[in-house]
Amino acid sequence: MDISCGFAPSAAAPDLVAAAEQLGYRRAWMYDSPALYGDVWVSLTRAAERTSTIGLGPGVLVPSLRHVMVTAAATAGLAELAPGRVALGVGTGFTGRLVLGQPAMRWSEVEAYVSALRGLLAGEAVEWDGARIQMIHPDGFGAPRPLEVPILLSAMGPRGLQVAHRIGDGIMSVSAPQAGFEWSTVVVYGTVLDDGEDAGSPRAVAAAGPGASVLYHALWEQGMAEALPGGDVWRGRIEEFDEAERHLRVHERHLVGINEWDRDVVTAETILALTLTGTEAELQSRLDTMAAQGATEIAFQPGGEDPVGELTRFARMAGL
C-alpha cells in the first residue's frame, strides 16, 4: 500500500512536499478550496520545482471552479515540470462549493467534465459550451498530447461510485476505503501518539483536532451534526450566526486549525473516534485493516505546529 500525504495549499506547502519526498512518501495531494486556501496549481507548480520523484496532484478539483480548458492547460503545465508524476482527483465539491454557499455538483456534470478533460488531454477536439475546443498549444507550452494522466473520482455514494467505475482510474474517499478499485486512495487525519500520551494532549489536539472537527462541518451540511458527540450544542452555536453567513462560519479554519465553536467538541474522545490517532502499534493495525478492505493508498494530512514532525512520525509508523 502506498503511503502518501495531503496538504492545504499555502506558501509553506511546497517545502512540506519536499520534506515528504525525503521521508519516502509516494505522492502529495493538495486540496482545491480557493475561499479557504491558496491556489492549488500555484502550490503544485512550486512543489514540482522543489522535488524530483514524489507524485503530485490536486485532490480534489471541483469542475465548477474552472473551465475544462483551464484545467487541461494547468494539467499539461504541471506534467511538463513533473513528467510521469501527475495524477488528478475530481469530485462534486465539499468546501470548494459549500463555503461559497453552493451545493455539491450533479454527478452527470462531473462525468461530462471528466470526459471532456480526457479528450482534451488526448489531443482531441471536444464539444463544450456549444463549441468545438482543442488544446492547440505549440511546443514548449505544456506537455505534448496525447497526455495520459490518471484521474481519480472522489465518491462515496452509489451514483458517484457508478461514475467512478465508468470513467475513473480509481477512487478517493475519506477515512474509510472503497473496495472494488485497482486504485483506492483514503485521505486520513490524525496523529501518532507517543507511548502513554493522551489523545487530549495539546500536541495531539493541535495535530488531530482539525480532522475531528471536519466531521461536524460535513454532517452539519447534511443536517446530521447532532449524531456526533456534543453535536447538538455545536449546532446551536452555529445557528447563532446569521443564516446568510452561516456556511462561512462553519468552515472557518477547515482542516488547518480549530475555530472557536469547534473547541468544545474537539476532545480526546472525538479525536480517537473520528481520526486516525493512536500509538504506532495501533495505527499499524488500522492500516493493515484498511489494506484488507481495499485501500491501495493512504494520504495522511499532517497538522499542528510541527507538520514535518507529524510527517516523520507517520512515516516511521508506516515503515517508510
Helices and strands as residue ranges (DSSP letters): E 2-7, H 13-23, E 27-30, H 40-50, E 55-58, G 63-65, H 68-81, E 88-90, H 95-98, H 107-121, E 126-128, E 131-133, E 151-154, H 158-167, E 170-174, E 184-189, H 202-221, G 225-227, H 231-238, G 243-245, H 246-250, G 263-265, H 268-274, H 280-292, E 297-301, H 307-318
